[in-house]
Amino acid sequence: MRGKLLFLGGLAAGFVLGSRAGREKYEEIRANAQKLWDHPTVQEAAGVAQAQANKLYTEGKDKLQSSKLGEKLGATHATTSASTDELLAPSDNFSGSKGSSGSL
């Protein structure tokens, strides 16, 4: 399924970039993509994916901290300017909130 989505995304991007239809066709494609993104089913799937990513991140972080490597990283943690949490924290950019800028 992921391969199909990537293919369709590439196809759409190629059409937009290579199209001679102009700005009107581009705006139509962009509006359709935004309508698709705002669809409740897509938003639900995005929420599920975000929750799974957060769970995996937390589990991985806990495993790393309990390992010997995590202990070594903890010792050097005080000398770095940015913490591991700040560097590895999952971004909330893909939460799909309707308050976003609306760009895809």
N, C-alpha and C positions, 0 to 999 in steps of 0.2 A: 504494500500500500504506500509506503514511504517513497519508493521508487516512482510510482505513478504520480504522486503529488509533486515530486521534484521535476519530473518530466513535464507535467502540465505547467508548473511555474516557469520552467525554462522556455517552454513554448510561448507562453504569454509574454515573458520578458523579451524574447526574440522578436515577437510580432510588434510589440510596442517600439522597440529600438529600431527595427528594420522597416517599419511601416511607412508608407508614403501617404497614408490617409490623413495625417496631420493631427493637430491638437484635439479636434472633435472626437476622433476615434479613441485617442488616448484617454480623454476624460470619460468616455463611455466605459472603457475597460476598467478604469480606476473606480468609477462609481459601482460597477458590478462587483469588483473585488471587495470594496468596502461593504457592500450589502451582504456578500457572502461572509465576511469576517464578523459582521454584527449579528449574524443568524444565531439564534439561541443554541442550536445543536453544536455549532462550531465553538461558541463560547464555553459551552459545557465541556467539550473535549479539551479545550485549552486549559480550563480550570483543573480537570483531572490530570492532564500532563504536568501542569505546574505543581500540583500536590505531590505527584509521584517524584518529580525532580527534587522537591524540598525534602521528601522522606529519604531518598537515596543520598542526598547531600549530607543530611544529619547522620545517617547510619555510617557513611564513609568517614565523616569527621570524627565520630566517636571511636571507630575502629582504629583510625590513624593515631588518635591521642592515646589510646590504650596500648599501642605497639611500642617497641623499642625506638623505632624511628620517630614516633610522636614525642617520646621523651627527649630525644636529642633535639628535635625541633623546638620543643618547649624551652630547653636550656638556651638556645640561641634566639628565642622569641623576644627576649628583653632588649636585644641589641638592634633589632630591626625597627624601622619607622612605621611600617604597616603590618597589622596582625594578619594571620592566616585567614581569620574570619572575614576581614575586609577584602582580602584578595580573592577568596574562593566563594564568597556568599552568592547564592543564586540571585540573578537580577529579577526585578519585578517589572521589567519592561514588557514582558509578554503576557501580562496578566489579562489583557483584553478588556480593560476597563473602558467604559464609554467616555470617560473624561480625557482620553488620550488625544493627541493632536490630530488623529484621523489619517495619518499617512501610513502607507504599507511598506 
